[in-house]
Amino acid sequence: MKKFFLVAVMLLCFVCASALAVYANSTPEEDKIVSEIGVLVNKGKYNAALKKVNTSIAKYPENAFLYYWKGTVLSSLGDKKAAVESFSKSISIAPENVGSYILRGVCKYELNDYEGALADYNKAIELDPHNVSAYYMRAALKLHIGDLDGANKDFDQPDKVKDEN
């Protein structure tokens, strides 16, 4: 169940990252590489994706989405600390990338850094108040730490977001 939930969050964050990529200052070749890495990740070919992302980062060290995918791959391979570093690098290049905040928060949560995870989910919500994944992740964290009222409010938030649209 935990793995399924993480995969669902990763896919939702991929949509955020993909949407943001349209606005990034990247070349068509960079966009193609980022897309190819995404396909490898979605197929579960993490080692091939890691090899490609590392090679690509050497060529395009300022592409935030390469670090986003590196973090995603490292997280999937179980290296949460290295994943946090990659998501942090992605954020330093593209601080508006909501997906990097959410996935860094997931990794921090799994490392028992609940304050850090909460800060990342809060930042994601600040950047995109309509991001359902951020609310669900923050709700799960609040539930875990015993903030039942806060968890209930966050679990209800996606319905409020739908009502606003």
C-alpha positions in Angstrom: 0.0 0.0 0.0 2.8 2.4 0.9 4.6 1.8 -2.4 1.4 2.3 -4.3 0.7 5.6 -2.5 4.3 6.8 -3.2 4.0 5.9 -6.9 0.7 7.8 -7.1 2.3 10.9 -5.5 5.3 10.6 -7.8 3.1 10.5 -10.9 1.1 13.5 -9.7 4.3 15.4 -9.1 5.5 14.4 -12.5 2.5 16.2 -13.9 3.5 19.3 -11.9 7.1 19.1 -13.1 6.0 18.5 -16.7 3.8 21.5 -16.7 6.5 23.6 -15.3 9.0 22.3 -17.8 7.1 24.2 -20.5 8.2 27.5 -18.9 11.8 26.4 -18.2 14.7 27.8 -20.2 15.6 24.4 -21.7 16.6 23.3 -25.1 14.5 20.8 -27.1 17.3 18.3 -26.5 17.1 18.8 -22.8 13.3 18.4 -22.9 13.7 15.2 -24.9 16.2 13.8 -22.3 14.0 14.7 -19.4 11.1 13.0 -21.1 13.2 9.9 -21.8 14.2 9.7 -18.2 10.6 10.0 -17.1 9.6 7.1 -19.3 12.4 5.0 -17.8 11.2 5.8 -14.3 7.6 5.1 -15.1 8.7 1.7 -16.5 10.6 1.0 -13.3 14.0 1.0 -15.0 15.6 3.0 -12.2 19.3 2.0 -12.8 19.1 2.9 -16.5 17.3 6.2 -15.5 20.0 7.0 -13.0 22.8 6.4 -15.5 21.0 8.6 -18.0 20.3 11.3 -15.5 23.9 11.4 -14.2 25.3 11.6 -17.8 22.7 14.4 -18.6 23.5 16.4 -15.5 27.2 16.4 -16.5 26.1 18.0 -19.8 23.3 20.2 -18.4 24.1 21.0 -14.8 21.6 23.8 -14.5 18.5 21.8 -15.6 16.3 21.6 -12.5 14.3 18.7 -14.0 17.3 16.5 -14.2 17.8 16.9 -10.5 14.1 16.3 -9.9 14.3 13.0 -11.8 17.6 12.1 -10.0 15.8 12.6 -6.7 12.9 10.5 -7.8 15.2 7.7 -9.0 17.3 7.8 -5.8 14.1 7.7 -3.7 12.8 4.8 -5.6 16.1 3.0 -5.0 15.8 3.7 -1.3 18.5 6.4 -0.9 16.3 9.0 0.7 19.2 11.2 1.9 20.7 11.5 -1.6 17.2 12.1 -2.9 16.7 15.0 -0.6 20.0 16.5 -1.8 18.8 16.1 -5.5 15.4 17.7 -4.8 17.2 20.5 -2.9 19.4 21.2 -6.0 16.3 21.1 -8.2 14.6 23.7 -5.9 17.7 25.9 -5.8 17.5 26.1 -9.6 13.7 26.3 -10.0 12.2 27.3 -6.6 8.7 27.3 -8.1 8.8 23.6 -8.8 6.0 22.3 -6.5 6.8 18.6 -7.3 10.3 18.9 -5.9 9.0 20.3 -2.6 6.4 17.5 -2.3 8.8 14.7 -3.1 11.5 16.1 -0.9 8.9 16.2 1.8 8.1 12.6 1.2 11.8 11.7 1.6 12.1 13.8 4.8 9.0 12.1 6.2 10.6 8.7 5.5 13.8 9.9 7.2 11.6 11.0 10.3 12.3 14.7 9.6 8.7 15.6 10.2 9.4 19.4 10.7 11.3 19.4 7.4 8.5 17.5 5.6 5.9 19.8 7.0 7.9 22.9 5.8 8.1 21.4 2.3 4.4 20.5 2.1 3.6 24.0 3.4 5.8 25.6 0.7 4.2 23.5 -2.0 0.7 24.6 -0.9 1.9 28.2 -0.7 3.1 28.0 -4.3 0.1 26.1 -5.5 -2.9 26.3 -3.2 -4.8 23.9 -5.5 -2.3 21.1 -5.4 -4.2 18.1 -4.0 -1.1 15.9 -3.5 0.4 18.5 -1.2 -2.7 18.6 1.0 -2.9 14.8 1.1 0.8 14.4 2.0 0.5 17.1 4.7 -2.7 15.4 6.1 -0.9 12.1 6.3 2.0 13.7 8.1 -0.3 15.4 10.5 -2.2 12.2 11.1 1.1 10.4 11.9 2.2 13.0 14.4 -1.2 13.1 16.1 -2.6 16.4 14.8 -6.1 14.9 14.0 -7.8 18.3 13.5 -5.1 19.5 11.2 -5.2 16.2 9.3 -9.0 16.4 8.9 -8.8 20.0 7.6 -6.2 19.0 5.0 -8.1 15.9 4.0 -11.1 18.1 3.4 -9.2 20.8 1.5 -9.3 19.0 -2.0 -13.1 19.1 -1.9 -13.0 22.8 -1.1 -10.6 23.3 -4.0 -13.0 21.5 -6.4 -15.9 23.7 -5.1 -13.9 26.8 -5.9 -13.5 25.8 -9.6 
